[in-house]
Structures are given as C-alpha cells and as structure tokens.
Amino acid sequence: MVLKKFERMALLSDFYGKLLTARQQETIRFYYEQDLSLGEIAENFNISRQAVHDNLKRAEKALENYENNLGLLANYLKKKGFL
C-alpha cells in the first residue's frame, strides 16, 4: 500500500509531531488537518506566504528524517498488515 502525501504527513505528524518546533507543529496542523491554504496560514501568523511554504517544507523534511531514522510509521503499517 502506498500512502498519498497527505495521508503520510498526517500519520508522520501523529508519530513525530511533538519533535517539531511549535510553529512547525501549527503549520502542519493548519495545512494537513484543517486544510488551510498557505495564504490563510500566512494571514494567521502575519507572515509571508513564502515563509509559510519554507516552514512547511522544513517540517515535512524533519518528519521524513525522523521516520528514516526511527521507522515507527513503517513498523505500525507492517503490524496493521498494510506493508
């Protein structure tokens, strides 16, 4: 089973979200859980859309790095029979 990016990021956030900075956690939550656009998130934080984009990409990269090193999501999916 191949997860879509949206599903994968949501699951990675569940496993590793607390390891992100507070701003990264909020950005991931707004973008993936509340389905806000980059512009809407930028408005909420009173920063540029580009700053939100950069923060989101850093957060996604951090989540993927945690998964590459720890493998919690892969183990979870294996136990559930998805891999």
C-alpha positions as CSV (number, residue, x, y, z in Angstrom):
1,M,0.0,0.0,0.0
2,V,1.3,3.4,-1.0
3,L,0.2,6.3,1.1
4,K,-0.7,9.6,-0.5
5,K,1.4,12.5,0.7
6,F,-1.5,14.0,2.6
7,E,-2.1,10.7,4.5
8,R,1.6,10.1,5.0
9,M,2.2,13.6,6.5
10,A,-0.8,13.2,8.8
11,L,0.5,9.9,10.1
12,L,4.1,11.2,10.5
13,S,2.7,14.1,12.4
14,D,0.9,11.8,14.7
15,F,4.1,9.9,15.4
16,Y,6.7,12.7,15.4
17,G,4.8,16.0,15.6
18,K,5.9,16.7,19.2
19,L,9.5,16.7,18.0
20,L,8.9,19.7,15.7
21,T,9.0,23.3,16.8
22,A,5.8,24.9,17.9
23,R,5.5,26.9,14.7
24,Q,6.1,23.8,12.6
25,Q,3.5,21.9,14.5
26,E,1.0,24.6,14.0
27,T,1.8,24.9,10.3
28,I,1.5,21.1,9.8
29,R,-1.8,21.1,11.7
30,F,-3.3,24.1,9.7
31,Y,-2.2,22.7,6.4
32,Y,-2.9,19.0,6.7
33,E,-5.6,18.8,9.4
34,Q,-7.5,22.0,8.9
35,D,-6.9,22.2,5.1
36,L,-5.9,25.8,5.1
37,S,-4.1,27.3,2.2
38,L,-0.6,28.8,2.5
39,G,-2.1,32.2,2.2
40,E,-4.6,31.6,5.0
41,I,-1.8,30.3,7.3
42,A,0.3,33.3,6.4
43,E,-2.6,35.5,7.4
44,N,-3.0,33.7,10.8
45,F,0.8,34.0,11.5
46,N,1.1,37.5,10.0
47,I,4.0,36.4,7.8
48,S,4.5,35.9,4.1
49,R,3.2,33.0,2.1
50,Q,6.8,32.1,1.2
51,A,7.7,31.9,4.9
52,V,4.8,29.5,5.5
53,H,5.9,27.4,2.5
54,D,9.5,27.3,3.7
55,N,8.4,26.4,7.2
56,L,6.1,23.7,5.9
57,K,8.9,22.1,3.7
58,R,11.3,22.2,6.7
59,A,8.7,20.5,8.9
60,E,7.9,17.8,6.2
61,K,11.7,17.2,5.8
62,A,12.1,16.8,9.5
63,L,9.2,14.4,9.8
64,E,10.7,12.3,6.9
65,N,14.1,12.3,8.6
66,Y,12.6,11.1,11.9
67,E,10.9,8.3,10.0
68,N,14.0,7.3,8.1
69,N,15.9,7.1,11.4
70,L,13.3,5.5,13.6
71,G,10.8,3.8,11.3
72,L,7.8,4.0,13.6
73,L,5.3,4.5,10.8
74,A,6.7,1.6,8.8
75,N,6.5,-0.7,11.8
76,Y,3.0,0.5,12.5
77,L,1.9,-0.2,8.9
78,K,3.6,-3.6,8.9
79,K,1.7,-4.6,12.1
80,K,-1.6,-3.4,10.7
81,G,-0.9,-5.5,7.5
82,F,-0.5,-2.6,5.1
83,L,3.1,-3.4,4.2
